[in-house]
Amino acid sequence: MPVKKTEPWTMASMDELLAFARAMEQEAIDGYVSLAARMRAENRPDLAAVFDRLIAEEEGHLENVDRWLGDRAQLPVALSEPLFDDEGAGIVAPELLTSYRAFSMAVRNEERAFVFWTYAAAHAPNDELRRAAERLARDELGHIATLRRERRRAFHEMRHADTQAVRGNLPVLERRLSSLLMKRATSVGVLVAERLRAHSAEAAARSEVLSREPSAETPLLRHVPDNVSERLVPLCEFLLDCYLDLAERERTEAGRKRAQTFAGEMVRCLQDVRAVPTP
């Protein structure tokens, strides 16, 4: 069985791309099946049910890939570095797990898959493979939106809404994000700092664009917890939720594409921010 490295993100053919997409979905299914079985063994049927829902979601993704495969022969592919990460859910005490944490883990796995396919598209050797990788990236963005909604529902079931929430403003929040990214860039290595400054510039650009051309309304901005704007990761998470929500609410194609573009930028920003140790 050929082994495919996660870098340099290059697919040699459509057969390999689809086989790799299938391997990624199957890897996620196997991971959630294992977690569901453990939760049942630990007498946590509530969490087993959550992982069963994630299994069903991933099986739907796998069916989509299989339809795309059609009559193509399935090329076996092995990942040298698994993309699916249960983030310790397979070994942590079940009492410490919650449905919110389970959905958070699923969200981050979908975000990694989105970043993978955007990189694959950027390194595609021809237009056919580039378009296919871009399609898979768009699909992953849709999966992210679905799972983040589930995560929000789990959060509100777990905790009451913050009574000190305030109304938010996207341009202001983006400027705050830009500032926090620049501040964090001063305490990390050169290469990481360069990426954080690039994300800071993107945030400033988004703020400028949104100031000139305001987006549609999203109810998420009506209740912004007062500590979100003070912490880098929560602010990234909140802005990503806003753009994913706007991508579904915008009435014009241009508005939807802009929201999707901003969401994609935020996913990539989150990946780099999470990789930086908290000072």
Backbone bond lengths (Angstrom), bond angles and torsions (degrees), N, CA, C in turn:
res aa  C-N    CA-C-N  psi(-1)  N-CA   C-N-CA  omega(-1)  CA-C   N-CA-C  phi
1 M - - - 1.460 - - 1.531 109.52 -
2 P 1.339 118.91 122.30 1.460 120.01 -179.87 1.521 111.58 -66.41
3 V 1.316 114.58 145.28 1.457 120.48 179.89 1.516 108.79 -103.02
4 K 1.319 116.42 130.42 1.462 121.51 179.99 1.513 109.31 -108.90
5 K 1.317 116.72 121.51 1.456 120.88 177.11 1.523 109.41 -76.45
6 T 1.337 115.82 153.37 1.462 119.37 179.23 1.522 111.55 -76.98
7 E 1.318 118.46 -9.49 1.455 122.29 171.59 1.515 107.03 -134.02
8 P 1.339 119.33 149.25 1.465 128.50 10.15 1.525 114.64 -89.19
9 W 1.310 119.68 31.75 1.456 122.45 171.32 1.531 112.79 65.69
10 T 1.309 117.45 26.37 1.462 121.18 -176.39 1.520 110.87 -106.10
11 M 1.347 116.47 129.64 1.453 122.61 175.88 1.531 108.99 -103.82
12 A 1.331 116.15 134.10 1.457 119.76 -176.23 1.516 112.88 -82.05
13 S 1.333 117.20 -24.85 1.465 120.27 -176.21 1.526 109.53 -156.94
14 M 1.347 116.09 167.91 1.454 120.35 176.50 1.527 110.64 -64.49
15 D 1.331 117.07 -37.70 1.466 120.00 178.10 1.528 111.01 -59.52
16 E 1.332 116.34 -43.17 1.456 119.54 -179.50 1.526 110.66 -67.96
17 L 1.330 117.39 -40.87 1.459 121.00 -179.99 1.524 110.87 -59.70
18 L 1.341 116.49 -48.09 1.460 119.72 -178.46 1.528 111.53 -68.39
19 A 1.333 116.09 -37.19 1.465 119.14 178.10 1.524 110.32 -65.02
20 F 1.325 115.70 -37.78 1.453 119.85 179.26 1.526 110.64 -68.76
21 A 1.340 116.53 -39.93 1.465 120.42 177.28 1.525 110.00 -61.06
22 R 1.333 115.74 -41.44 1.462 119.60 179.50 1.527 111.08 -65.29
23 A 1.334 116.89 -41.30 1.462 120.74 179.88 1.520 111.04 -62.38
24 M 1.328 117.04 -38.02 1.460 120.78 179.20 1.525 111.60 -65.52
25 E 1.345 116.56 -43.46 1.468 119.72 179.60 1.524 110.48 -66.22
26 Q 1.344 116.83 -41.65 1.460 119.69 -179.85 1.524 111.20 -65.19
27 E 1.330 116.09 -36.55 1.467 120.28 177.61 1.525 110.60 -60.43
28 A 1.332 116.78 -42.07 1.467 120.39 179.47 1.526 110.63 -66.77
29 I 1.331 117.44 -42.65 1.467 120.95 178.84 1.526 109.98 -59.30
30 D 1.331 116.26 -47.55 1.471 119.99 -179.04 1.530 110.74 -60.51
31 G 1.337 116.21 -38.83 1.459 119.57 179.71 1.517 111.97 -64.50
32 Y 1.334 116.81 -44.17 1.468 120.07 -179.05 1.530 111.54 -71.73
33 V 1.325 117.60 -33.57 1.467 120.50 176.41 1.528 109.49 -61.55
34 S 1.322 115.99 -43.65 1.464 120.52 179.36 1.525 110.93 -63.07
35 L 1.331 116.84 -42.08 1.465 120.13 -179.75 1.529 111.47 -67.95
36 A 1.339 116.99 -39.50 1.463 119.84 178.36 1.525 110.60 -62.59
37 A 1.333 116.29 -42.10 1.465 120.44 179.59 1.530 110.39 -63.10
38 R 1.329 116.74 -40.65 1.464 119.20 179.73 1.522 111.33 -65.61
39 M 1.322 116.74 -40.02 1.460 119.55 -179.55 1.530 111.08 -64.86
40 R 1.315 116.86 -37.09 1.471 119.68 176.81 1.525 110.16 -66.25
41 A 1.332 115.97 -42.07 1.468 119.76 179.93 1.523 111.04 -64.59
42 E 1.325 117.11 -29.80 1.467 121.85 -179.72 1.529 112.15 -91.93
43 N 1.345 116.29 10.96 1.462 121.67 178.99 1.529 112.57 60.51
44 R 1.336 115.13 43.86 1.451 120.85 174.74 1.541 108.60 -121.00
45 P 1.335 117.87 69.46 1.461 120.39 -178.30 1.532 112.96 -61.92
46 D 1.334 117.49 -26.07 1.460 119.98 178.80 1.524 111.10 -63.34
47 L 1.349 115.84 -44.49 1.459 119.34 179.22 1.528 111.72 -76.29
48 A 1.325 116.73 -31.34 1.468 119.19 174.93 1.518 109.88 -59.47
49 A 1.337 116.13 -38.89 1.465 120.51 179.00 1.526 111.20 -65.00
50 V 1.342 116.83 -37.27 1.469 120.32 177.33 1.522 110.15 -62.89
51 F 1.325 116.79 -46.63 1.467 119.44 -179.74 1.532 111.26 -67.86
52 D 1.326 117.55 -31.36 1.469 120.03 174.19 1.521 110.83 -61.78
53 R 1.331 117.15 -38.96 1.463 120.85 177.25 1.526 110.88 -64.74
54 L 1.335 116.15 -38.76 1.465 119.99 178.18 1.525 111.05 -68.06
55 I 1.328 116.40 -36.13 1.468 120.31 175.79 1.526 109.94 -60.94
56 A 1.338 115.71 -46.92 1.467 119.85 -179.88 1.526 110.98 -60.89
57 E 1.329 116.51 -40.20 1.471 120.64 178.49 1.526 110.75 -61.68
58 E 1.336 116.73 -46.99 1.466 120.47 -179.08 1.528 111.60 -68.42
59 E 1.336 117.19 -34.79 1.465 118.90 177.54 1.520 110.96 -64.52
60 G 1.333 116.20 -33.70 1.461 119.42 174.33 1.511 111.32 -64.29
61 H 1.337 116.98 -40.33 1.468 120.40 177.18 1.530 110.01 -63.32
62 L 1.339 115.78 -41.84 1.461 120.19 -178.90 1.529 110.69 -63.82
63 E 1.321 117.28 -39.74 1.460 120.58 177.66 1.524 110.95 -61.38
64 N 1.326 117.45 -37.79 1.462 120.48 177.73 1.526 111.05 -63.30
65 V 1.334 116.44 -42.05 1.464 120.30 178.55 1.524 109.93 -65.65
66 D 1.337 117.18 -41.39 1.467 120.61 180.00 1.529 111.36 -63.25
67 R 1.343 116.65 -37.86 1.471 118.66 176.88 1.526 110.16 -64.26
68 W 1.313 116.32 -37.51 1.465 120.87 179.10 1.536 109.69 -68.65
69 L 1.325 116.24 -37.98 1.465 120.06 177.34 1.519 111.85 -60.99
70 G 1.341 115.99 -40.80 1.456 120.40 179.93 1.511 111.84 58.66
71 D 1.335 116.58 -125.33 1.463 121.99 -178.22 1.520 112.87 -90.79
72 R 1.330 117.28 5.04 1.466 118.73 179.53 1.532 110.26 -63.78
73 A 1.315 115.62 144.15 1.461 119.77 174.43 1.524 108.60 -67.99
74 Q 1.322 117.03 136.80 1.455 120.85 -177.92 1.526 110.13 -84.13
75 L 1.326 115.13 109.61 1.459 121.14 178.87 1.529 109.03 -78.25
76 P 1.335 118.35 120.94 1.470 118.77 179.40 1.522 110.81 -69.43
77 V 1.310 116.10 135.01 1.458 122.12 -178.96 1.519 108.58 -132.73
78 A 1.310 116.41 138.77 1.468 121.30 175.14 1.521 108.41 -118.21
79 L 1.324 116.06 137.38 1.457 120.47 178.23 1.523 109.19 -86.63
80 S 1.327 116.22 126.15 1.465 118.41 177.89 1.520 110.89 -72.18
81 E 1.344 116.16 -28.03 1.461 122.19 177.46 1.523 107.61 -131.43
82 P 1.324 118.69 99.90 1.466 120.93 -176.80 1.522 112.04 -52.30
83 L 1.330 115.88 136.78 1.463 120.72 177.67 1.521 111.35 -85.24
84 F 1.344 116.64 -27.60 1.465 119.28 -179.65 1.514 109.99 -76.31
85 D 1.331 116.50 131.94 1.457 122.09 -179.09 1.524 108.44 -133.04
86 D 1.344 117.04 118.76 1.470 119.17 179.79 1.521 112.15 -83.03
87 E 1.349 116.84 1.10 1.455 122.88 173.62 1.534 112.73 52.96
88 G 1.321 114.53 37.68 1.462 119.24 176.83 1.508 115.15 86.03
89 A 1.349 117.51 -1.62 1.466 119.83 -177.96 1.523 111.75 -63.23
90 G 1.328 116.84 -23.46 1.458 120.01 -179.49 1.518 113.83 -78.12
91 I 1.340 117.11 -13.92 1.464 119.61 -177.21 1.526 113.31 -126.04
92 V 1.333 117.34 -18.75 1.461 119.33 -178.15 1.527 109.98 -69.07
93 A 1.328 116.22 152.83 1.463 120.36 177.82 1.524 109.83 -58.25
94 P 1.335 118.05 130.10 1.468 120.80 -178.15 1.520 113.36 -55.58
95 E 1.345 116.41 -29.87 1.454 119.49 179.82 1.529 112.43 -62.80
96 L 1.342 115.99 -21.21 1.465 120.12 -178.75 1.519 112.91 -90.92
97 L 1.319 116.65 -5.52 1.465 120.68 179.80 1.524 110.81 -90.59
98 T 1.327 115.41 147.19 1.462 122.14 174.62 1.513 108.16 -136.10
99 S 1.330 116.27 164.07 1.456 119.34 176.57 1.531 110.11 -62.83
100 Y 1.339 116.73 -34.57 1.467 119.93 178.02 1.527 110.49 -61.19
101 R 1.331 116.62 -44.50 1.459 119.65 179.73 1.534 110.53 -65.49
102 A 1.328 117.22 -38.77 1.458 120.47 179.72 1.533 111.07 -62.13
103 F 1.328 116.46 -45.94 1.464 119.25 179.08 1.522 111.32 -68.80
104 S 1.331 117.34 -32.55 1.463 120.23 176.78 1.524 110.24 -62.77
105 M 1.325 116.23 -42.81 1.454 120.40 177.91 1.533 110.99 -62.47
106 A 1.344 115.98 -42.16 1.469 120.10 178.98 1.526 111.03 -63.65
107 V 1.323 116.43 -40.88 1.465 120.73 178.19 1.520 110.39 -59.18
108 R 1.319 117.20 -47.05 1.461 120.05 -177.51 1.524 111.66 -65.50
109 N 1.336 117.39 -33.79 1.460 119.06 175.88 1.529 111.42 -65.48
110 E 1.332 116.68 -40.47 1.463 119.48 177.41 1.528 110.79 -66.83
111 E 1.319 117.20 -35.88 1.460 120.30 177.80 1.524 110.74 -63.66
112 R 1.341 116.97 -40.52 1.463 119.87 177.58 1.524 110.52 -63.39
113 A 1.338 116.51 -40.16 1.457 120.03 178.88 1.528 110.56 -64.38
114 F 1.341 116.71 -40.06 1.471 120.17 177.85 1.525 110.77 -60.45
115 V 1.337 116.42 -47.49 1.461 120.13 179.55 1.527 110.39 -61.23
116 F 1.335 116.56 -41.30 1.465 120.35 178.93 1.524 111.15 -56.99
117 W 1.347 116.49 -48.95 1.457 119.11 -175.81 1.529 112.75 -71.63
118 T 1.323 117.79 -30.34 1.463 118.38 175.35 1.527 110.18 -67.13
119 Y 1.328 116.75 -38.32 1.464 119.86 176.18 1.528 110.63 -67.48
120 A 1.335 116.46 -40.28 1.469 120.02 178.40 1.525 110.33 -60.72
121 A 1.326 116.14 -39.82 1.468 119.71 178.29 1.521 110.43 -64.61
122 A 1.324 116.49 -41.27 1.464 120.62 -178.57 1.523 112.09 -65.20
123 H 1.341 117.39 -28.77 1.464 121.71 -178.34 1.527 112.69 -104.07
124 A 1.330 117.78 9.89 1.465 120.92 -177.64 1.534 110.71 -63.22
125 P 1.339 116.79 137.82 1.472 119.49 -178.07 1.529 114.09 -77.99
126 N 1.337 117.69 -12.68 1.466 119.31 178.74 1.527 109.60 -152.58
127 D 1.343 116.00 169.92 1.466 120.75 -175.17 1.524 112.62 -65.93
128 E 1.330 118.21 -35.51 1.463 120.49 -179.24 1.528 110.74 -60.91
129 L 1.330 116.66 -46.94 1.456 120.10 -179.38 1.526 110.97 -70.64
130 R 1.319 117.00 -34.22 1.462 119.67 177.60 1.522 110.50 -62.85
131 R 1.359 116.48 -46.44 1.463 119.61 179.84 1.520 111.33 -63.45
132 A 1.331 116.55 -39.17 1.467 120.00 179.80 1.525 110.81 -64.97
133 A 1.334 116.95 -44.03 1.464 120.41 179.26 1.526 110.84 -65.35
134 E 1.334 116.83 -38.26 1.470 120.13 177.43 1.524 110.68 -64.46
135 R 1.332 116.48 -37.94 1.471 119.46 177.20 1.519 110.58 -63.02
136 L 1.322 117.30 -43.11 1.459 120.69 178.89 1.528 111.00 -65.18
137 A 1.328 116.83 -36.27 1.468 120.13 176.85 1.525 110.28 -64.51
138 R 1.341 117.26 -42.25 1.470 120.05 178.23 1.525 110.62 -63.12
139 D 1.330 116.27 -39.90 1.464 119.86 177.56 1.530 110.46 -60.72
140 E 1.340 116.21 -43.27 1.463 119.71 179.95 1.523 110.93 -63.43
141 L 1.337 117.60 -36.31 1.457 120.31 178.48 1.528 110.16 -63.09
142 G 1.344 116.20 -38.18 1.460 120.17 175.53 1.518 111.54 -64.47
143 H 1.334 116.78 -39.79 1.458 120.75 178.12 1.525 110.34 -63.86
144 I 1.337 116.11 -39.93 1.462 120.51 178.40 1.522 110.13 -59.70
145 A 1.332 116.05 -44.98 1.466 120.29 -178.59 1.527 110.49 -60.81
146 T 1.340 116.93 -44.37 1.466 121.18 -179.66 1.523 111.59 -61.30
147 L 1.325 115.77 -47.55 1.462 119.51 -176.36 1.521 112.44 -71.77
148 R 1.319 116.79 -32.19 1.461 118.35 177.60 1.527 110.80 -68.60
149 R 1.345 117.14 -33.22 1.462 119.15 173.95 1.523 110.65 -63.15
150 E 1.340 115.64 -42.95 1.460 119.40 177.79 1.523 110.91 -62.75
151 R 1.324 116.04 -38.17 1.460 119.62 179.80 1.520 111.12 -66.41
152 R 1.337 116.73 -39.97 1.469 119.32 177.81 1.525 110.82 -62.79
153 R 1.349 115.57 -40.71 1.464 119.24 179.04 1.530 109.98 -62.98
154 A 1.322 116.35 -42.07 1.465 120.25 179.43 1.525 110.58 -64.23
155 F 1.319 115.96 -37.44 1.462 119.51 179.71 1.525 111.25 -64.36
156 H 1.338 115.71 -44.67 1.457 118.83 -178.01 1.526 111.88 -70.84
157 E 1.309 116.48 -25.64 1.456 119.21 174.19 1.526 110.62 -72.76
158 M 1.314 116.35 -29.05 1.460 121.07 -175.22 1.535 111.93 -85.32
159 R 1.316 115.51 -32.77 1.456 118.89 -176.28 1.521 110.98 -138.08
160 H 1.313 115.87 152.32 1.456 120.12 175.17 1.524 108.48 -74.73
161 A 1.315 115.58 154.60 1.459 119.64 178.88 1.521 110.21 -60.77
162 D 1.313 114.98 145.80 1.466 120.74 179.47 1.526 109.79 -64.83
163 T 1.324 116.28 120.26 1.465 119.46 -176.63 1.526 112.37 -73.37
164 Q 1.344 117.35 -13.19 1.448 120.36 -180.00 1.528 112.06 -102.13
165 A 1.319 117.16 19.49 1.457 120.53 -178.92 1.522 110.50 -65.17
166 V 1.324 115.28 148.25 1.461 121.00 179.60 1.525 109.31 -125.70
167 R 1.326 116.56 163.03 1.460 121.11 179.92 1.525 109.08 -76.76
168 G 1.325 115.93 138.03 1.456 120.69 -176.88 1.517 113.56 -104.40
169 N 1.327 114.92 165.11 1.454 123.28 179.78 1.521 106.94 -137.39
170 L 1.330 117.61 119.99 1.465 120.65 -173.71 1.527 113.62 -58.67
171 P 1.338 119.74 -48.55 1.473 118.17 179.31 1.522 112.86 -58.07
172 V 1.335 116.76 -39.93 1.465 120.39 179.56 1.526 110.48 -66.50
173 L 1.326 117.26 -43.74 1.460 120.97 179.30 1.522 111.40 -64.30
174 E 1.327 117.15 -37.68 1.466 120.19 178.55 1.531 110.91 -67.31
175 R 1.322 116.83 -38.36 1.466 118.45 177.01 1.526 110.55 -64.80
176 R 1.333 115.79 -37.93 1.458 119.51 177.02 1.526 110.69 -64.49
177 L 1.330 116.51 -41.03 1.467 120.34 177.64 1.524 110.13 -61.60
178 S 1.321 116.84 -44.21 1.464 120.89 179.07 1.522 110.56 -57.27
179 S 1.329 115.61 -43.14 1.465 120.28 -179.87 1.526 112.04 -65.74
180 L 1.325 117.34 -43.79 1.459 120.94 -179.91 1.530 111.53 -64.54
181 L 1.324 116.28 -37.89 1.469 120.35 178.99 1.526 110.50 -65.79
182 M 1.318 117.38 -43.17 1.461 120.55 178.41 1.524 110.59 -63.46
183 K 1.325 116.59 -39.56 1.456 120.22 178.76 1.521 110.82 -64.11
184 R 1.346 116.51 -44.61 1.468 119.82 179.69 1.531 110.83 -65.18
185 A 1.314 117.60 -31.79 1.467 121.35 -178.70 1.521 112.67 -63.84
186 T 1.328 117.52 -20.96 1.464 120.65 -179.45 1.518 112.98 -78.21
187 S 1.339 116.97 -9.85 1.471 119.40 -174.26 1.525 113.01 -117.46
188 V 1.348 117.13 15.41 1.465 120.49 -178.08 1.526 109.38 -127.89
189 G 1.341 115.04 175.90 1.456 120.38 179.67 1.524 112.99 -66.94
190 V 1.322 115.59 169.36 1.465 121.56 -173.75 1.518 112.49 -60.17
191 L 1.329 117.81 -48.60 1.467 120.49 -176.20 1.526 111.67 -65.69
192 V 1.318 116.26 -44.25 1.461 119.91 178.56 1.525 110.25 -65.45
193 A 1.317 116.21 -41.22 1.468 120.16 179.22 1.520 110.84 -60.09
194 E 1.321 116.88 -38.46 1.466 120.23 179.07 1.528 110.91 -61.94
195 R 1.343 116.98 -41.62 1.465 119.94 179.27 1.523 110.69 -67.15
196 L 1.330 116.58 -41.38 1.464 119.77 -179.32 1.529 111.13 -65.75
197 R 1.327 117.25 -37.81 1.465 119.48 177.49 1.525 110.91 -67.11
198 A 1.335 115.84 -34.86 1.470 118.92 176.74 1.530 110.26 -64.72
199 H 1.335 116.79 -42.18 1.469 120.14 177.24 1.531 110.29 -65.39
200 S 1.326 116.98 -35.72 1.462 120.86 177.50 1.522 110.53 -62.17
201 A 1.322 116.15 -42.42 1.467 120.32 178.79 1.522 110.54 -64.36
202 E 1.349 116.76 -38.50 1.468 119.87 177.49 1.519 110.51 -63.72
203 A 1.327 117.28 -41.45 1.465 120.53 179.63 1.526 110.63 -63.08
204 A 1.335 116.28 -42.81 1.464 119.74 178.25 1.527 110.86 -63.08
205 A 1.334 116.23 -38.92 1.465 119.97 178.83 1.524 110.99 -66.59
206 R 1.326 117.00 -40.82 1.467 119.88 178.02 1.528 110.30 -62.73
207 S 1.321 116.23 -40.81 1.455 120.17 178.81 1.517 111.01 -60.55
208 E 1.324 115.79 -43.56 1.466 120.40 179.96 1.520 111.25 -63.41
209 V 1.333 116.11 -45.12 1.475 120.77 -179.77 1.520 110.25 -62.73
210 L 1.328 117.54 -45.61 1.461 121.21 -177.82 1.527 112.57 -69.22
211 S 1.324 116.70 -26.49 1.463 119.80 175.88 1.526 110.50 -69.87
212 R 1.344 115.38 -37.71 1.471 119.85 179.33 1.517 111.88 -77.47
213 E 1.342 115.09 -41.53 1.467 120.68 -175.52 1.527 108.54 -129.11
214 P 1.329 117.88 86.29 1.478 120.96 -177.11 1.520 112.46 -57.52
215 S 1.315 114.83 149.71 1.459 121.00 178.78 1.521 110.21 -82.27
216 A 1.323 115.51 177.35 1.458 120.75 171.73 1.530 108.64 -68.15
217 E 1.321 116.26 173.92 1.463 120.73 179.62 1.526 110.72 -82.34
218 T 1.325 116.03 138.34 1.466 121.19 170.49 1.517 108.35 -124.50
219 P 1.318 118.28 129.93 1.474 120.60 -179.12 1.518 113.34 -61.95
220 L 1.332 117.64 -17.37 1.460 119.63 179.98 1.522 111.47 -62.39
221 L 1.338 116.66 -28.50 1.458 119.93 -178.55 1.525 112.83 -77.89
222 R 1.327 117.41 -8.94 1.464 119.89 179.43 1.519 112.16 -75.36
223 H 1.330 116.41 -23.08 1.463 120.32 -176.69 1.524 109.18 -138.11
224 V 1.324 116.17 86.48 1.464 121.71 178.98 1.531 108.34 -102.77
225 P 1.327 118.25 114.79 1.469 119.57 177.86 1.519 110.52 -52.58
226 D 1.335 117.01 139.60 1.462 120.15 -170.33 1.514 113.74 -68.02
227 N 1.344 119.45 -14.34 1.462 119.97 -179.88 1.524 112.99 -97.87
228 V 1.331 118.45 -2.80 1.462 120.93 -177.14 1.521 111.31 -61.27
229 S 1.312 117.33 -44.18 1.461 120.35 -174.64 1.524 113.46 -72.78
230 E 1.321 117.01 -5.07 1.462 120.39 -179.54 1.519 112.92 -98.30
231 R 1.321 117.44 -7.92 1.465 121.03 -175.75 1.510 109.76 -127.40
232 L 1.333 115.94 132.97 1.460 121.32 -170.11 1.520 113.19 -64.67
233 V 1.328 118.07 -53.53 1.464 119.96 -176.39 1.526 111.80 -64.23
234 P 1.348 119.63 -48.96 1.471 118.53 177.69 1.523 113.28 -57.88
235 L 1.338 117.64 -36.25 1.463 120.05 179.23 1.522 110.45 -67.14
236 C 1.341 117.04 -42.69 1.474 120.16 175.63 1.525 110.49 -59.28
237 E 1.327 115.95 -45.62 1.465 121.32 -179.33 1.529 110.05 -60.05
238 F 1.327 116.79 -45.90 1.456 120.39 -177.44 1.526 111.39 -64.37
239 L 1.329 117.24 -44.38 1.460 120.10 179.86 1.528 111.18 -64.43
240 L 1.331 117.32 -38.13 1.459 119.61 177.00 1.521 110.45 -61.72
241 D 1.331 117.22 -43.71 1.461 120.38 176.93 1.527 110.82 -58.19
242 C 1.328 116.34 -42.33 1.469 120.39 -179.59 1.522 111.10 -61.32
243 Y 1.333 117.39 -46.00 1.466 119.78 -176.83 1.532 112.03 -70.64
244 L 1.326 116.72 -35.42 1.464 118.74 176.19 1.523 110.45 -65.92
245 D 1.327 116.46 -38.74 1.464 120.17 177.42 1.524 110.49 -66.98
246 L 1.332 116.94 -42.00 1.464 120.68 179.51 1.526 111.72 -65.19
247 A 1.329 116.84 -32.42 1.467 120.03 179.34 1.527 111.07 -61.40
248 E 1.324 116.94 -24.75 1.459 121.08 178.31 1.528 112.22 -93.67
249 R 1.342 116.94 -18.88 1.465 120.53 -174.87 1.525 114.07 -99.98
250 E 1.340 116.87 -25.92 1.454 119.46 -178.16 1.533 110.20 -59.43
251 R 1.313 116.59 137.86 1.461 121.01 -175.53 1.523 113.60 -90.41
252 T 1.317 117.02 -17.47 1.459 119.94 -179.82 1.524 110.15 -106.21
253 E 1.319 116.05 153.02 1.463 120.47 178.78 1.526 110.35 -63.35
254 A 1.342 115.92 -39.19 1.463 119.60 178.96 1.526 111.07 -62.98
255 G 1.343 116.40 -40.39 1.455 120.37 178.48 1.509 112.00 -65.05
256 R 1.338 116.53 -41.53 1.464 120.37 179.35 1.525 110.78 -64.71
257 K 1.340 116.12 -43.66 1.467 119.53 -179.35 1.523 110.79 -64.56
258 R 1.341 116.10 -38.78 1.463 118.59 178.58 1.522 110.50 -63.86
259 A 1.328 117.56 -44.08 1.460 120.88 179.45 1.527 110.96 -63.12
260 Q 1.333 117.16 -39.95 1.464 120.68 178.66 1.525 110.88 -66.06
261 T 1.339 116.05 -39.82 1.467 119.82 177.69 1.518 110.61 -62.92
262 F 1.323 116.52 -45.05 1.463 120.51 178.88 1.532 110.74 -63.43
263 A 1.342 116.66 -39.28 1.464 120.32 178.19 1.524 110.50 -62.53
264 G 1.333 116.56 -42.29 1.460 120.16 178.15 1.516 111.78 -61.72
265 E 1.332 116.76 -41.05 1.466 120.35 177.15 1.529 110.94 -62.82
266 M 1.334 116.37 -39.03 1.459 119.75 -179.07 1.526 111.80 -69.24
267 V 1.332 117.68 -36.03 1.469 120.31 176.62 1.524 109.58 -60.50
268 R 1.336 116.13 -46.97 1.467 119.95 -179.65 1.533 111.12 -65.02
269 C 1.332 116.60 -38.10 1.463 120.41 176.89 1.527 110.30 -62.04
270 L 1.327 116.67 -45.13 1.464 120.63 179.91 1.524 111.58 -59.28
271 Q 1.324 116.33 -41.06 1.457 119.81 -179.46 1.531 110.45 -59.21
272 D 1.317 117.01 -43.80 1.470 120.23 -178.55 1.530 111.08 -73.78
273 V 1.316 117.39 -39.10 1.467 120.39 -179.31 1.522 110.84 -64.78
274 R 1.321 117.04 -41.71 1.466 120.26 -179.61 1.519 112.24 -65.95
275 A 1.329 116.40 -24.88 1.464 119.95 -179.42 1.528 112.66 -79.86
276 V 1.342 116.32 -9.20 1.465 121.03 -178.89 1.531 109.12 -94.16
277 P 1.327 118.47 124.53 1.471 120.94 178.62 1.538 110.53 -58.23
278 T 1.331 116.50 140.28 1.452 120.52 177.39 1.521 109.37 -70.66
279 P 1.355 117.30 128.41 1.457 119.75 -178.62 1.522 111.80 -67.91
